[in-house]
């Protein structure tokens, strides 16, 4: 049997296949599509369906989804999403997928899924008191004490929407000064565009490798903010290990050592599973849900 693993983000939707009976340390037959969130809810759903259709076959036994937004992992409903995913607030992803594809579906927040993946199969395996931040279009986050912590409203660990700067930048969530408006990859690139010819993270880090002075200044400012955010998180929860994930981890060799110099007393590591962390965590949650139903 095969399971489709999906990660819904504001910029792209990623997917892959894992098979039952094997440790899913890697996914098979990966692909991704643009989310097209700027075109609205219907286009997001079209992209999601297109990706699932690419993988779906008579061998498909289930679909495990991680998604941006505040997710009720038991009902599969998106309680709240910013305009990174317009129309997702109130949308029951699980019901929609199960009705359309007639297979069991599970849904979990992307940050929580990424940390669950790392705690089960990756760099945080057999560790406790872990805080994770995923830096992408927005900023995901999660906390793992003895297990993943959802909180009563399922938003515990959504570090991207902590207040970082009082009366600061307007966030997509409607609040001012959220972490997401200072340490997301999209903000890093937006700041870089003012002084450099870049359109994505890969191009920005090419400037870093070329020792561009302006790029280094932008990165230093970004890392200073990121360090302050990590300290703020540590004030809220007991953190023994920080795990940083998201697209920027592909260039981690250029910035993790610098971050570690700013915070020499903190244990900071890069997500081992890379962009697969959320999908593998979603698969782990899928298995847990199945086990609960069979009891």
N, C-alpha and C positions, 0 to 999 in steps of 0.2 A: 504493500500500500504506500501511497505517496501523500505528502501533505504540502499544500501551498502556503508559503510564509510570505507575508506582505508587510511593508512598512510605508505608511502614508505620511508624507511630509509636505511642507508648504511649497517646495520647489519641484520635487520628484517623488514618484511612487516606485519603490523597489520591490522586487520579488525573487523568489527562488524556491527550489524543491528540496525537501528532506524526506527520507524514507523511514518508516517505522522499523524498530528492531535494531537500529544502529545509533551510535552516539553522534549527534548532529554537530560535529566540530566544524563542518563546512557544508555549505549549501551547494546544490547542483543546478545547472541550467539557469543561471541568473539572468535577469534583464531589468530594465527600468524604463519608465515613461515619464514625460513631463506631467506635473499635476495640473497645470493650466488654471491655477486657482484664480488668477486675475480675470478669467472669463466666467467665473461663477460656479455655483454648486453643480449644475448639470454637466459641465465640462469635467469637473473633478470625478464625478461618478462615471462618466464615459471613459476617462483615463483608467480608473480603478477596474472597471469591467474589462477593458481591453487587456490589461495586464493579467488578470485572472484567466481570461479566455486563452491567453497564450500558453498557460500551463495546464489548464483543466483537461482532464481525460477520464476515462472509465476507471482508472486506478486511483483517482483522487478520493481520499478518505476524509479530508477535513481541510479547513482554511483557517490559518492562524494569523491574526492581524495585530500589528502595533500601529497606533495612530497618534498624531499630535492632538492636543486638546485634553480636557478633563474627561476621563472615561470611567464609567461604572463597569468594572471588569466582570461583574456577575451578570448584568443584564446586556452588556454590549452597547449601551447607549452613550453617545457623546453628550455630556452634561453642558459643557461650554467649550467653544473654540473661538479664537480670535479671527480676524479677517485674513489670516494666513490660510484658513480653510473656511471660506464664506458658506453659510448655510448648514454647517455641520452641527451647530448648537441645537440640541433636541433630536438629532438624527440617530436612529437605532441602527447602527452599522451591522450588528449581528443578525437582526431580523431580516434586514434587506438581503444580505448575502445568503442566508439559509433558505429564504424563499426563492431566490433566483437560481441557486445552484444545487439545492436539495442535498447539501452535505452540512455536517456540523461546523459551526464557526465560533471562534472565540476572539475577543477584542480586549486589548489592554493599552494603556497610555504608552507612548513611545519611549519616554525617559525611564519609566518603571520597567518596561520590557528590556531596554538595553542593560539596565543594572541587573535584572534577573538573569539575563543571558550571561553577563560577565561573572556573576556570583555562582552560576551553575556550571558553565563550561569554560570560563575565561580567566582573566587576571585576578579576579577577586574570589576565586573558588576557595571554599572552606574558611573564608574570612567574615568578620562581623563589623558592625558600625562603619558602614561604607556610604559615602555620599558620591553621587555621580552627576556630572553635568555633561550634556550633549550640546555642542555648539554647531548650529546650522542656520537655517532661515530664521529660526527663533532659538530659544535656549530651553532645552528639556532638563529635567532633573529628577532624582529619586533618592530615597534613603533606605538602606538595608540594615536592620539591627540584627535580630536572629533570623529574620525573613524580610521580604519586601514590606514596607509600611505604606498602606494606602491612605489611612486617616478616615475619619467619619464621612467626609465629603469627597473622598477619593482624590484630593488634590495635594496631599502631603508630599513634600519634596519637589513641588513645582517651583524650583528656585528661580526660574526665569522671570517670575512675576513678584519677587520680593522687591520692596522699595530700596533702591540703591542710592539714588540722588533725590533729595527732597525737592519737590517742585521742579523736577528735571524734565527730560524729553517725554513727549506724549507717546504712550505705548498703544499697540493695537487693541489691548484689553480695555482701554479707556482710562487707565490710571497714569500717573506721572512718575517718571524716574525709575521704571522697572529695570531690573538687571538685563533683560532681553535687549533693551535699547542701548546697551553699552558693551556687551561682550558676545553678541551673536556674530557669526561669520558674515552675515549680510551687512551688519553695521561696520565691521572691519573693512569690508570691500567698499562700502559707501564712503567711509572716511578716506580710504586710499584713492578713490577716484578724483578727489579734489586736487591731488598733486601728482598722480601717476596714471598712466594709460593702462588700466586694468578692468576686467569685467568679471573675474571670478577669483577664487582663492588660489588656484593653481598659478595664475599669472602673477598674483601678488607675491607669492613665495619664490617665484623665479627672480623677482627683483631683490628679494632677501638674499638668495644664493649669489646674485651678482653684486652684492654689497652696496646696493643703492642706499645712500644716506637717508633720504626721505622715507623710504620703506622701513628702515631700521627704527626711525623715530616713531613712526606710526605703530609699529609692532611693540615697541617699548611702552608706549602709552596704553595700548590694548592689554598688555600683560600686567601692567600696574593695576588697571581696573579689575582684571580677572583675579589677581592676588587678593585684592580688597574684598571681592565677592566671596572667595573661599574662606577668608577669615570671618566674614559675616555669617556664613553658613555654620562655621565651627562654633560660633556663639549660640546658635539655635539648637544644635544637636551635637552629640558626642561623635566625632569623626576620627577614626583611626587610619582611614585610607580614602584619598580622593581619587576617583577615576574620571578621566576626561575623555569624552568620545565625540563623535561627529566627523564631518568631512575634513576639518583641519588636522585631524590626527595623521593624515597622510604625509604631512610636513612636520610632524612632531619633533623630529631631530633638530629642527631649527629654532624651536621655541620652548620645549619642555625643560631643557637644561637652564635656560634663562629664568623661567618661572621658578624652578627649584632654587635658584640663587636668591630670588626675592623672598622665598618662604623656605629657608633651609631646614626648619624644624618640622615641616609637614611632609607626609608621605604621599607623593603625587605620582600617579602612573597613567599611562595611555591605555585606553581600552584595547584589549588584545584581539577581540573579534572584529574590530573595525566597524564598517557599515553593516556587517551581518549581525551585530549584537542585538539590535531590536527585533529582528526576525527570529533569531534563535531563542530570545527571551519569550517572544510571542508563542513559539512552539512549546516551550517549557510550560507556559501558562495553559496552553491548549491541553497538554497532557494532564496537568493538575485538575483542570475542570472535568476532564473525562473520568479521572480517578474518583472525584467527589460524586459524580453522577452514578458510578457503579457501586458505591458503598450501600 
